[in-house]
Amino acid sequence: MNKKFSFKRVALLLQRYFFENMNREIMFWCIITLLFTMLDHRNFVILVLFVSGIISAVRLNKELFKGPNGIHYLLIPAKHVEKLTANIFLTTVYHFVMIIISYCIGNLLVQLIYHFILKLEVPVNWDLFQVTNSLNINGVIQATNQNVFWSVLGLFAFSQALFLLGSLYFQRNAILKTILSIVVIGIVLFNIQVFLFKTMWDVKYISNAILPALVMLNDSDLPPLVDKVFLLGSYLMLPFLWTVSYFRLSEKQL
């Protein structure tokens, strides 16, 4: 087997997945589209995006790495990085794009029903990636719309990477165990934050520990180097999780 990365092998992996799961995928996205037709509120769509994404990611890896399908998948002549690339594409890019397509079709169906069948003038929501912010300018409140497409995509990719890694490490109850792991790590990081704030910024109460951090970061009072480290670390978390997933996948195939 050619040891160089091959997009052709990635395409074959994707082709195999869609060939074996076409009926289920069609049924799933028809249900999602129907849900968005009945309820197209932005918060509901974002909730469906993250919840369905996590379930799909864990389900995919459970099917690929367990039982007869898992043995067959691990024996496919493709490199670990190619299999990981196919998984990331399915759980992140493909799922995100299909949610947007389902959202658009659901909105078009709502428009068709109200405007052409019921003859009602009802505004259709197209604000999936629009957030309204209020600004006080010289005593006058003005509303501005902010596009958060990249923020939503980044958070979604990060959550998918977390649960991709969790599904590779935990054999059973991957979602619950991953969430518990996140909580434990969060508590540890919170305690480290409290310790640093009490020693460096003299925060007296634990309940006030988070607020000074937000103020410091928002007001750019942190030293420039520390600020840049925080920013760089946030960008590196996603490739870090993918890299750890790659090594875990390599261990499974040994």
C-alpha positions in Angstrom: 0.0 0.0 0.0 1.2 3.5 -0.9 2.3 5.1 2.4 1.5 8.6 1.2 -1.8 10.3 2.2 -4.4 9.5 -0.5 -7.6 11.5 -1.0 -8.7 8.6 -3.2 -8.7 6.2 -0.2 -10.5 8.8 1.8 -13.1 9.0 -0.9 -13.4 5.2 -0.9 -14.0 5.2 2.8 -16.7 7.8 2.5 -18.3 5.9 -0.4 -18.4 2.8 1.7 -20.1 4.6 4.5 -22.8 6.2 2.3 -23.4 3.0 0.4 -24.0 1.0 3.6 -26.1 3.7 5.3 -27.9 5.5 2.5 -31.4 4.6 3.6 -30.8 5.5 7.2 -29.2 8.9 6.3 -32.1 9.8 4.0 -34.6 9.0 6.8 -32.7 10.8 9.4 -32.4 14.1 7.4 -36.0 13.9 6.3 -37.0 13.9 10.0 -34.6 16.7 10.8 -36.1 18.8 7.9 -39.6 18.1 9.2 -38.5 19.3 12.7 -37.1 22.5 11.2 -40.3 23.0 9.2 -42.4 22.9 12.4 -40.0 24.8 14.6 -37.3 26.9 12.9 -36.3 29.1 15.9 -32.5 29.7 15.9 -31.9 28.3 19.4 -33.8 25.1 18.5 -31.7 24.6 15.3 -28.4 25.2 17.2 -29.5 22.7 19.9 -30.4 20.1 17.3 -27.1 20.7 15.5 -25.0 20.0 18.7 -27.1 17.2 20.1 -27.5 15.3 16.9 -23.9 15.9 16.0 -22.7 14.4 19.3 -25.0 11.4 18.9 -24.0 10.8 15.3 -20.3 11.0 16.1 -20.5 8.5 18.9 -22.8 6.2 17.0 -20.5 6.3 13.9 -17.4 5.3 15.9 -19.3 2.7 17.9 -20.3 1.0 14.6 -16.9 1.3 13.0 -14.8 0.1 15.9 -17.0 -2.7 17.5 -18.1 -6.1 16.3 -17.8 -7.4 12.8 -18.1 -4.0 11.2 -15.2 -2.8 13.5 -13.0 -5.7 12.5 -13.7 -5.1 8.8 -13.2 -1.3 9.2 -9.8 -1.7 11.0 -8.6 -4.1 8.3 -9.4 -1.7 5.4 -6.2 -0.9 3.6 -6.0 2.8 4.5 -3.8 4.8 6.7 -4.9 5.9 10.2 -4.8 9.5 9.2 -7.0 8.7 6.2 -9.6 7.0 8.4 -9.5 9.8 10.9 -9.9 12.3 8.0 -13.0 10.4 6.8 -14.4 10.3 10.3 -13.8 14.1 10.9 -15.5 14.8 7.5 -18.5 12.7 8.4 -19.0 14.0 11.9 -18.1 17.6 11.4 -18.2 18.9 7.8 -20.9 16.6 6.4 -23.2 16.9 9.5 -22.8 20.7 9.7 -23.6 21.1 6.0 -26.6 18.8 6.1 -28.0 20.7 9.1 -27.8 24.0 7.1 -29.4 22.3 4.0 -32.2 20.9 6.2 -32.7 24.3 7.8 -32.9 26.0 4.4 -35.4 23.4 3.1 -37.5 23.7 6.2 -37.7 27.4 5.9 -38.6 27.1 2.2 -41.4 24.7 3.1 -42.7 27.1 5.8 -42.7 29.9 3.2 -44.5 27.6 0.7 -47.2 26.6 3.3 -47.9 30.1 4.6 -47.6 32.2 1.5 -49.0 29.9 -1.2 -51.3 27.6 0.6 -52.6 29.4 3.6 -52.3 32.9 1.9 -50.8 34.4 5.1 -48.0 36.9 5.3 -45.8 35.4 8.0 -42.1 36.3 8.1 -39.7 33.4 7.7 -36.6 33.2 9.9 -33.2 33.2 8.2 -31.2 34.2 11.3 -29.4 31.0 12.0 -26.0 32.8 12.2 -27.2 36.2 13.1 -27.1 37.5 16.7 -28.6 40.9 17.6 -26.6 43.0 20.0 -27.7 46.2 21.7 -25.3 49.1 21.8 -25.7 52.3 23.9 -24.5 55.2 21.7 -24.8 58.6 23.4 -27.8 57.4 25.4 -29.5 55.9 22.3 -30.0 52.1 22.2 -29.1 50.7 18.8 -29.4 47.2 17.6 -26.7 45.6 15.5 -26.6 42.2 13.8 -23.5 40.1 14.2 -22.6 37.2 12.0 -21.5 34.2 14.2 -21.1 31.6 11.5 -17.4 30.9 12.2 -18.0 30.9 16.0 -20.8 28.3 15.7 -18.7 26.2 13.3 -15.7 26.4 15.6 -17.7 25.4 18.7 -19.4 22.6 16.8 -16.1 21.2 15.5 -14.6 21.4 19.0 -17.5 19.5 20.5 -17.3 16.9 17.8 -13.6 16.5 18.3 -14.2 16.0 22.1 -16.8 13.3 21.6 -14.8 11.7 18.8 -12.0 11.3 21.2 -14.3 10.1 24.0 -15.9 7.5 21.7 -12.4 6.1 20.9 -11.4 5.9 24.5 -14.6 4.7 26.2 -16.1 1.4 25.1 -19.5 1.9 26.7 -21.6 4.9 27.6 -19.2 7.1 25.7 -21.4 10.2 25.8 -22.0 10.1 29.6 -18.3 9.3 30.4 -17.1 12.0 28.1 -19.4 14.6 29.7 -18.2 13.4 33.2 -14.6 13.7 32.0 -15.2 17.3 30.8 -16.8 18.1 34.2 -13.8 16.7 36.1 -11.3 18.5 33.9 -13.4 21.7 34.2 -13.3 21.5 38.0 -9.5 21.0 38.0 -9.0 24.0 35.7 -11.4 26.0 37.9 -9.4 25.2 41.0 -6.2 26.2 39.2 -7.8 29.4 38.1 -8.8 30.2 41.7 -5.3 29.4 43.0 -3.8 31.7 40.4 -6.3 34.5 41.1 -5.8 34.3 44.8 -2.0 34.5 44.4 -1.7 36.9 41.5 -4.9 39.1 41.6 -5.9 38.6 45.3 -9.4 37.3 44.7 -10.9 36.7 48.1 -13.9 34.6 47.3 -14.4 31.6 45.0 -17.7 33.0 43.8 -15.9 36.0 42.4 -13.1 34.0 40.7 -14.6 33.8 37.2 -15.7 37.5 36.9 -12.2 39.0 37.3 -11.0 36.6 34.6 -13.6 37.8 32.2 -12.9 41.5 33.1 -9.2 41.0 32.7 -9.6 39.3 29.3 -12.2 41.7 28.0 -10.3 44.8 29.1 -7.0 43.5 27.9 -5.3 44.0 31.3 -3.4 40.8 31.0 0.2 41.0 29.8 0.3 40.8 26.0 2.2 37.5 26.1 -0.3 35.8 28.4 -3.2 37.1 26.2 -1.6 35.7 23.1 -1.0 32.4 24.8 -4.7 32.1 25.7 -5.7 33.0 22.1 -3.2 30.5 20.6 -4.2 27.8 23.0 -7.9 28.1 22.0 -6.9 27.7 18.3 -4.6 24.7 19.0 -7.2 22.8 21.0 -9.0 21.4 17.9 -5.9 20.0 16.1 -4.6 18.7 19.5 -7.8 16.7 20.0 -7.6 15.4 16.4 -3.9 14.4 17.0 -4.8 12.5 20.2 -7.6 10.8 18.4 -5.2 9.7 15.7 -2.8 8.1 18.2 -5.8 6.4 19.9 -7.0 5.1 16.5 -3.4 3.8 15.8 -3.5 1.9 19.1 -6.8 0.2 18.2 -5.4 -1.0 14.9 -2.3 -2.6 16.3 
